[in-house]
Amino acid sequence: MAPDRPSVEVEAGFSCASVVFDVRVTNPTSRPMRDLVLRPTPVPEGATVDRARHLIPMLGPKRSKAARFRLRPRVGQDVVALDVAVEWQGPGGTGRGRLETSSEPVGLALPELRAPRSAGERWRSELRGGPAVEVRVRVPSPTELTTRAIEEAAARLPGEVTSAIEEGPEGPVGTVRVRAEGAKGLRAGLLVEVAPERRRDGSRVLVVASATTDALLTRFYMACLAALGTALPGMEGRAPVSLMEEP
């Protein structure tokens, strides 16, 4: 005899420098299930999920539907997971059922990376086409000071750090780059561009992180947040935007 409750599977993955959880709900019974509500809870506390619930008005017999939740870890969280509560309306309005399940834990430790052995152009070609994200922030310090602070902070990341300050049409423009590689063809890179803020005594900062895989990008981006936090305190509060470019 089929159970009178849905079955729930949670699969974790990576996308856009975040951890994603695909929750699949299946109705194993011969009757429709109605008014299903999926409520995610991030683990540990402090991580954020893109929405508080997902609604499924009706789930037919022997049918499945899926929802994706995007979790953004906080700096210092090395392992995350997602608890999911599922509620549904019983047949004939007999009351609401509820069950809870959890994903497998997802580790965020950065794999071992080092300065690349290949030249810059070859390294970029090997990274080309991989996932990338960008974040834009403003800081209340001038370009030269901001660039030097970012260069010093980026030295905490694995890999090779280079920087430059050049004169642009509106004043000095700073650039900081980090190139890193690891085993089995892993590549990760960071590009930070610093430009003067018009009408303000500050700077506009563009941060672009890229990698050869979504899993590495997420872990590398979290390492960048930890390293650059003092130089760019507003970076962690910004949601990264997906790109198809590399630094």
Residue pairs with C-beta under 8 A, 6 or more apart in sequence:
2 28
2 29
2 30
3 28
3 29
4 29
4 90
4 91
4 97
5 88
5 97
5 99
6 25
6 26
6 27
6 28
6 33
6 36
6 59
6 86
6 88
6 99
7 25
7 26
7 28
8 23
8 24
8 25
8 26
8 84
8 86
8 99
8 101
9 23
9 24
9 26
10 21
10 22
10 23
10 24
10 82
10 84
10 101
10 102
10 103
10 104
11 21
11 22
11 24
11 103
12 19
12 20
12 21
12 22
12 81
12 82
12 103
12 104
12 106
13 19
13 20
13 21
13 22
13 214
14 20
14 213
14 214
14 215
14 217
14 218
15 70
15 131
15 214
15 242
16 70
16 131
16 133
16 214
16 240
16 241
16 242
17 133
17 209
17 217
17 218
17 221
17 222
17 240
18 70
18 71
18 72
18 218
18 240
19 70
19 71
19 72
19 73
19 80
19 106
19 108
19 218
20 68
20 69
20 70
20 71
21 40
21 68
21 69
21 71
21 82
21 84
21 103
22 66
22 67
22 68
23 38
23 40
23 54
23 66
23 67
23 68
23 69
23 84
24 64
24 65
24 66
25 36
25 38
25 56
25 59
25 64
25 65
25 66
25 67
25 86
26 62
26 63
26 64
27 33
27 59
27 60
27 61
27 62
27 63
27 64
28 62
29 61
30 61
30 62
31 61
31 91
32 58
32 59
32 60
32 61
33 58
33 59
33 88
33 89
34 57
34 58
34 59
34 88
34 89
35 55
35 57
35 58
35 87
35 88
35 89
35 96
36 55
36 56
36 57
36 59
36 86
36 87
36 88
36 89
37 53
37 54
37 55
37 56
37 86
37 87
37 88
38 53
38 54
38 55
38 56
38 67
38 84
38 85
38 86
39 52
39 53
39 84
39 85
39 86
39 87
40 49
40 51
40 52
40 53
40 69
40 82
40 83
40 84
41 49
41 82
41 83
41 84
41 85
42 48
42 49
42 71
42 80
42 81
42 82
42 83
43 80
43 81
43 82
43 83
43 102
44 77
44 80
46 74
46 77
47 71
47 72
47 73
47 74
47 77
47 80
48 71
48 72
48 74
49 69
49 70
49 71
49 72
49 82
50 69
50 70
50 71
50 72
51 69
54 67
54 69
56 65
56 67
59 65
59 88
69 82
71 80
71 82
72 239
73 80
73 108
73 222
74 236
75 222
75 225
75 226
75 229
75 236
76 226
77 108
78 107
78 108
78 109
79 105
79 106
79 107
79 108
80 105
80 106
80 108
81 102
81 103
81 104
81 105
81 106
82 102
82 103
83 100
83 101
83 102
83 103
84 100
84 101
84 102
84 103
85 98
85 99
85 100
86 98
86 99
86 100
86 101
87 96
87 97
87 98
88 96
88 97
88 98
89 96
89 97
90 96
90 97
108 218
108 219
108 222
109 219
110 158
110 219
110 220
110 222
110 223
111 182
111 183
111 186
111 216
111 219
112 158
112 182
112 183
113 158
113 159
113 180
113 181
113 182
113 186
113 188
113 220
114 158
114 159
114 180
114 181
114 182
115 159
115 160
115 179
115 180
115 181
116 123
116 159
116 160
116 179
116 180
116 181
116 187
117 181
118 126
118 181
120 179
123 179
123 181
123 187
123 189
124 189
124 246
126 185
126 187
126 212
127 187
127 188
127 189
127 210
127 211
127 212
127 246
128 246
129 244
129 246
130 187
130 210
130 211
130 212
130 213
130 217
130 246
131 210
131 211
131 213
131 214
131 217
131 242
131 244
132 208
132 209
132 210
132 211
132 217
132 242
132 243
132 244
132 245
132 246
132 247
133 208
133 209
133 210
133 217
133 221
133 240
133 241
133 242
133 243
134 206
134 207
134 208
134 209
134 240
134 241
134 243
135 206
135 207
135 235
135 238
135 239
135 240
135 241
136 204
136 205
136 206
136 207
136 238
137 205
137 207
137 232
137 234
137 235
137 238
138 197
138 202
138 203
138 204
138 205
138 234
139 146
139 202
139 203
139 205
139 231
139 232
139 234
140 200
140 201
140 202
141 149
141 202
141 203
142 196
142 201
142 202
142 203
143 165
143 171
143 172
143 173
143 174
143 194
143 195
143 196
143 203
144 165
144 172
144 174
146 174
146 194
146 203
146 205
146 231
147 163
147 165
147 174
147 175
147 176
147 194
148 163
149 230
149 231
150 163
150 174
150 176
150 192
150 194
150 205
150 228
150 231
150 232
151 161
151 163
151 176
152 231
153 227
153 228
153 229
153 230
153 231
153 232
154 161
154 176
154 178
154 190
154 192
154 227
154 228
155 161
156 226
156 227
157 178
157 180
157 190
157 223
157 224
157 227
158 180
158 223
159 178
159 179
159 180
159 181
159 188
160 178
160 179
160 180
161 176
161 177
161 178
162 176
162 177
162 179
163 174
163 175
163 176
163 177
164 174
164 175
165 172
165 173
165 174
165 175
166 172
166 173
166 175
167 173
168 195
168 196
170 195
170 196
170 198
171 195
171 196
172 196
173 193
173 194
173 195
173 196
174 192
174 193
174 194
174 195
175 191
175 192
175 193
175 194
176 190
176 191
176 192
176 194
177 189
177 190
177 191
177 192
177 247
178 189
178 190
179 189
180 187
180 188
180 189
180 220
181 187
181 188
182 188
185 212
186 211
186 212
186 213
186 216
187 211
187 212
188 209
188 210
188 211
188 212
188 216
188 217
188 220
189 209
189 210
189 211
189 246
189 247
190 207
190 208
190 209
190 220
190 224
190 247
191 206
191 207
191 208
191 209
191 247
192 205
192 206
192 207
192 208
192 228
193 205
193 206
194 203
194 204
194 205
195 203
195 204
195 205
195 206
196 203
196 204
197 203
197 204
205 232
207 224
207 228
207 232
207 235
208 243
208 245
208 246
208 247
209 217
209 220
209 221
209 224
209 240
209 247
210 217
210 243
210 245
210 246
210 247
211 217
211 220
221 240
225 235
225 236
228 235
229 235
229 236
